[in-house]
Amino acid sequence: MKLRPGDFTHKSRGCNQVFDFSAGIAYDNGMNTLSPDMYDRLRLLQQYKHIAIVGISADPYRPSHFVAIYLQAEGYDIILVNPNYAGQTLLGKPVYASLTEAKEAGEQIEIVDVFRKAEDVPPIAEEAIKIGAKVVWLQLGIRNDEVGRKIMEAGLTFVQDRCIKMEHARFFGGLHTVGLNTGVVLSKKLPA
């Protein structure tokens, strides 16, 4: 079954208190109702392989750069967007000034991963709708509920305040379900 924009597989839209430990820690039951729950985020990462990283930095110590390296290493097609680096090449990929420019250059964009301040998100969201993206994903620490409602009304899936790299690592073996790499093999008996 393919996940369509706006589909949720669980009734608790973003707040599965039984399994989604990060939602229980970060928000109360009413605050993160716009984002899909962890099962839906897993399906998004399984289904979509073309991710635009808006706000990519050339600085290898910036989170956007590290996330791009990680996603590329995991086999995702990354599309880099930052007007400050437009026309340059980062990580062996061209950098575009906008999502529209990337789309016009023939890039397929399914997820738009945003590394910009919350107040900078509305025009990016409008552009994501215009180019036919399936998902708008706001990175950890970025929340904009108004944009989320507009995105969902347009038929796209909206994720906010989640790191796409951390979510991928958690689902595919890099992190424990609570978001930490505990370094403990769970089948091994722990010392008393």
N, C-alpha and C positions, 0 to 999 in steps of 0.2 A: 504494500500500500504506500503510495507516494504522499508525502506531506504537502498540502497546498497552503499557500499563504493564508494566515488567519486560523488554520486548523489547530486544535489542541486535542491531545489524546486523553487528557485527564480533566476532571471537573475543577480541580484546584488550580486555576490559571496562575502558575508561578509560585505558589505557596504550598507545596506538598510538605507538610511538617513532619511526615513520617520518614521520607527519604531524602528530601532536598535540604540537607543540613545547613548549607550556606544561606538559604532563604530564611531559615529559622533564626540564625544568628544575626543576620544583617537587617531583617525587617520584621515587623509584626505582621499578622495575617492580612491586613488590609493594604499594605503599602506597595507591594510588588505585583499587583494583579495584572499588569500589562504584559509582562514577560512570560514566555512559555516555561513550563516546568522542565525539570532536568531530562525527562524522557524525550520531550519534544526538542530540546536543545541537542541532545544526542542525535536524533534523527536529522536535524538540520545539518549537522557536521558530517553525517554519513551521506546525505543526499546531494548537497551542493559542494562543488569543488573549485569554483571560480570566485575568489574573494578580493574585492577592492579594499585597499588599506588607505583610507583618507586621513592625511596628516602624517604620512611616513616621514621619518627623519633620517638624514644621512649619518647622524651620530650613532655609532653602534651601541652606546650605553643608554639610549632612549628606549622606552618600552615598545614603541611602534616598530622600531628597527628589529628588535629582538623577536617580536611576534611575527614579523615578516619572514625572518630567517627560519623560525620554527615551522611556520605553516608551509613554506617552500620545501623544507626538509621532509615534511610529512606528506608531500606529494600534491599539495594544493597549488593551483595556478593563482599566483598573486598578481594583482594589478595595482600599481603604485600611483597614488594621487597626492600631489602637493605642488601648488603653483610656484613655490620658491625654488623647486628643483626641476620644473618642467623642462623637457628636452634633454635632461641628463639621464644617465643610467645608474641604477642602484641594484645590487644583487643580481646583475646580469639582465635586468628588466628595464624597459623605458619608464620614465616618470612622466605622468600626464598632469596638466594644469587642472583638469576637472573630470568628473565622471563622464560628462557628455563627450569630451575630447577622446577619452579612452574608448567609449562605445563607438564613436565615429571612426576610430582607428581599427575597428574590428574585434575589440576585446569583448569577451563574454563575461558579464558581471551578474552573479547570483546573490552574493552577500556583500553588503557595504559595511565594512568594519570601520567605525569612526573614532579617531583619536583627536577630537577637538573639544573645546569647552561647550557646555550645554547651550549657551546662547548662540554659538556658531552652527548648531545642528539644523535649524529649520531650512535654510537654503540647500543644504546637503540632502536632507530628506526629500525635499521637492524634486531635486535632480534625480535621486534614486527612483522615485516614482516614475518620473518622465522616461528614464532609460529602460524601465522594465525589470529592475532588480526584484528579487523575491524576498529578501530579508534586509532590514536595517538593524545593525548590531552596534550599540553604544558600549564602549569599553568600560572597565571597572572605574567607578567614581563619576561616571557621566550619566545623569538622569534628566529626562525631559518628557514628562507625562503628556504634555500637550502635543508634542511631536508624535509621541507614541499613538495617541488616539487618531491623529491624521493619517499616520502610516497604516494603521489597521483599517481605517475607513476606506483607504485606497486598495485594500486587499493584500497588503504585504504583511509579513511577520515582523514583529518588533521585539528586540531583546535590548535591555538596558542594564547598566551597572554590572556587567559580567565581562571578564577577560576571556576572549575566544581561545587563547593559548592555554590558559588554566583549565577551561572547560574541556578542551580536547585532551589534554594530558590526563585529566581526571577520568574521562571516559575510556581512554585507550591505553591506560597503564602507567602514566607518569606521576599521578598523584592519588592519594587516599581520598575517599569520598567526601571528607570534610575539607578538602583543599590543601592538605599538607602532605609532603612526602615524608612519611614517618620512618622510613628505613627499616621497618620491622616486617619480616616475613610472617604473615598471619597464621600459617600452619605450624610455625615453630612455637614450642612452649616458652612463654616468657619466664625469666627468673623470678623467684618469689621475693 
